[in-house]
Amino acid sequence: MGHHARWGRPEALAEDPERVAIREALAFGKALYDRRTELGLSTEQLAQRAGMSQDAIECIEEGGTPPTIALLRRLAAALNADVRLTAGHDVGSVAFEAHAA
């Protein structure tokens, strides 16, 4: 009967969804910036690889774009990386990691 109790996290439900979305967008931006600079790419070069505008890349890096699965996949392909998501919404909860050799 108590089996389902471990799935419930009432404190998480109380979080303001708007604040969560902001933190996720910031984590996404930092992950993109970290991987792009690791590869030595400019925002313009990454934009070309991803088929996006330089403004769109800059907006993501500034934390202004919520991460969607489609966008994560598109950027992962452009960055020769896999996406790693962990629990939570803060910086470090999203990462682009080089493909395993």
Number of C-alpha atoms within 10 A of each C-alpha: 4 5 6 7 8 7 7 9 9 8 7 11 9 8 10 9 11 9 11 15 18 17 19 24 26 25 25 31 25 21 22 26 22 16 19 20 11 11 13 11 15 14 19 15 15 21 19 13 15 18 12 14 15 16 12 14 22 18 14 21 22 17 20 18 20 17 18 11 10 9 13 19 14 15 24 21 15 17 22 13 17 17 17 13 13 10 8 13 19 17 16 17 16 25 24 24 16 15 11 6 3
